[in-house]
Amino acid sequence: MNNFVKKTAIRKISWKKRLQILEEYGIRQALAERCGGRWTPTSSLTGGYCSGGFCEMCGDRPDAPDFILHPHEDPPRSRGGKLSLSGSKMACNKCHAGAEGIKVIHSEPRWSKK
């Protein structure tokens, strides 16, 4: 957990968001274990990702390029939802975006040289 909180890595994230990520670390780790995966903390706005588990929405293991799972809150945070063990599921990129009403073709950005 100490490696997760580095001042240089999370410098651009607000203190409020940083505290939220730290408070939710245990919940995210428990959600990852529940779906059979492992939570990997990162210094990003999402706080990390789950790898190696099964999507709790469709039941599949994410394929390339969707090797990771994300916590999905019901209702979503944009509508006042909060991350919890009872109201959240680990979802692959396709299920997570579909639940939010977003159509996903590729989960990873495709960069090209111009």
N, C-alpha and C positions, 0 to 999 in steps of 0.2 A: 504494500500500500504506500510506503514511503517513496518508492520510485514513481508512483503515479502523480504525486504532487511535486512538480518541479516548477520553480518560479519562472525559469526561462522558457519552459515548454508551454505553459498556460498563460503567458503574459497578456495576450490579447483578449482573454475571456474575462468578463466582469466578475467581481467578487460574489455577486448574487448567484450567477450561474456556476461558479466554482464551488460554492457551498452546496448548491443543489446537487451537483455531480457527486460530491463527497458523501452527502447524506443518502443518496440513492445507490451507492456502491454495493452495499449488502443485498439490497433487493435485486439489483441486476445480476449479481453473482448467484443468488438463489434461483432466479428465473433461468439462467443458463444451465445450472445443474438439473433443474426440473426437466428440461428438454434434452438432456443428455450431452450437453456441450460444455464449453469452458469459456468463461468471461475473460476477455483480454482488455485491460484498461488502456486507453490512449489519451493523449492531451488534446482532445478535440471537443467540439460543442456537444457531441453525443456521449462522450465519456468512455467510449469503447465499443466492442462488438462481441458477439458470441460465435464461436467457431466449433464445428464438429457435432452439432446437435441436429435435431429434427424440428421442422416448422410446426408449431402447435396449431396452425390454422389449416394447412393442407396435408400435413403428415409426411411430407417429403423432406429428404435431406437436400439442401441447396446445391445446385450444380454450378459449374463455371458459367458466367463470372460471378454468380451469387454464392460465394463460399461462406458468407456470414449471415447471421440472424440479428434482428433488431427488436428491442422491446416495443410492443404496440399496446397503448393504453386504450381502454374503452370506458368512457368517451375519450377522444383525443385531447391532448393538451390544449389545442387551439379552442376547444369548447369547455375548458375547465377541468379536464381529467388529470389524474395524478398517477404516478407509477406505484403499483402495489402488487403483492403476490396474488391476490384474489381477482383483481380487475385488469391484469395485464397478461399478455401472451408473447412468446418469442415468435417472430414471423420473418420469413424470407423477404427479400426486396419486393418480389412480385405481389405477394399477399399483403405486405405492409402498405404498398402503394395502392393496391386495389381497395383496401379497406378505407383509405383516405380519399378514394375517388380519383386517383391519378393513373393514367395509362402509362405503363413502363414498357419500353421496347428493349433498351439496354440499361442495366443498372450502373455500369461504369461508363464514364465519359469516353467517347471515341475522339481522339485528337488526330488531326491530319495536318500535314505541312502544306502551306499555300505558297 
